[in-house]
């Protein structure tokens, strides 16, 4: 089973993906984690990514798709992937469909965590104060959030037309959001 957790940065996708990994033994493919690992590696790619994120820009489709494609064999061996933070653009969604189709797979369900932008900005300011992560800088975050909202708008009808989009209220507690995701998986995928 391949699942997309869809929603803006800081919506709780990572938290929910980790829970699904623990309970369903799937592999979380988090673009945020992969990008932070690239930065930590000190590689040329990591340095480019660091500059992009520091400006508040989104990383190019080519870089993100390459990172995802490198991890697909691991996800297949585990029985499926949870895509966290990917796709963010229609081009990425189409590239993902092509990658998966070439492997005899597909996206089974897209869960969109619906959240309030103002609450996200408040959440990220608190996280930045705790962790100091450069990509959590509140001003950079506002730029990323606006870019996310603009660029991902076409994804909603794309997945809705495929009959794969389910909305979940992402403003509830972790437990409430988890229960809603579990209900969606049972109703739509029988798992």
Secondary structure, DSSP 8 states (H G I E B T S, - for coil): -EEEEE--TTSSHHHHHHHHHHHH--EEEEHHHHHHHHHHHT-HHHHHHHHHHHTT----HHHHHHHHHHHHHHHHHHT-EEEES---SHHHHHHHHHHHHTTT----EEEEEE--HHHHHHHHHHHHHHH--GGG-HHHHHHHHHHHHHHHHHHHHHHHHTT-EEEEETTS-HHHHHHHHHHHHHHHH--
